[in-house]
């Protein structure tokens, strides 16, 4: 754990092999753990683990959409499994709901723009484009 404002290391928590991404928002923390292919949900005040979920291959970035009660982790994938977007229901604790959605990588209309990830998470009531 790092105190961003003080620019100092606070603590190293055991049990998070190969953390690739971490995000905190309004009392929740999500980490993506490449070493175990998991996503961990923690309480930001106590560091209590609320859930550990299997992820796609090479979990990378994480996001929290607090008003929807949604945790999201992007998994890069590999030659055997393409990229997936993992969603976690943060409204339920202990959370029993974790789902994966395969992503298609589509080239943008203009060569000036980088490719965009298009996804649809109909089970979460979200449909959109992630740049």
RACORWO-V521977 format. One record per backbone hydrogen bond with DSSP energy under -0.5 kcal/mol. NH is the residue of the N-H (numbers start at 1). CO is the residue of the C=O. If there is no record, write none. Layout:
BEGIN
((NH,CO) (NH,CO))
END
This chain:
BEGIN
((3,8) (4,2) (7,3) (8,3) (10,1) (11,1) (13,11) (19,16) (20,32) (21,32) (23,30) (25,28) (28,25) (29,42) (30,23) (31,40) (32,21) (33,31) (33,38) (34,18) (34,32) (35,17) (36,17) (36,33) (37,33) (38,33) (39,53) (40,31) (41,51) (42,29) (43,48) (44,27) (44,42) (47,43) (50,41) (50,48) (51,41) (53,39) (55,37) (60,74) (63,72) (65,70) (66,64) (68,65) (69,65) (69,66) (70,65) (71,88) (72,63) (73,86) (74,61) (75,73) (75,84) (76,58) (77,57) (78,81) (84,75) (85,101) (86,73) (86,84) (87,99) (88,71) (89,97) (90,69) (90,88) (91,69) (92,89) (93,91) (98,96) (99,87) (101,85) (103,83) (104,118) (106,104) (106,116) (113,110) (116,106) (117,130) (118,104) (118,116) (119,128) (121,126) (122,120) (124,121) (125,122) (126,121) (128,119) (130,117) (131,129))
END
